[in-house]
Amino acid sequence: MIQSFEIGKPLMTRRRYELTAHEWSIISPLLPNKPRGVARVDDRRVLNGILWRFRTGSPWAEVSERYGPPTACYNRFVRWRKAGVWDRLLEAVSKAYDGDIVMIDSTCVRVHQHAATGKKG
């Protein structure tokens, strides 16, 4: 966990898989305007909850209250999907990527040409 501090806000621990200030500065302008009416859960908290949910593979109901109510995370995910927000986020993050980390995942299996037919007899 990483300690983060913003002036005028309480000290909060940021988990390593949550958005950094730099990442949030790229993403936040791309999110839809907040509707008027009832105050809603902060977009950054909800987005961290959505990312946590997909990172862990947990059901929506298990999203921690740290990220707001699980229903808020689910509803925001669905609303943003319908509005095309996820496509815009992927495009923006891809453009902002500086290329300093590359991950490759592959499996290589060597097979002898005669082994493919199986044992006969």
Secondary structure, DSSP 8 states (H G I E B T S, - for coil): -EEE--TTS--EEE-TTS--HHHHHHHGGGS----SSS----HHHHHHHHHHHHHHT--GGGS-GGGS-HHHHHHHHHHHHHTTHHHHHHHHHHHH--S-------------TTGGG----
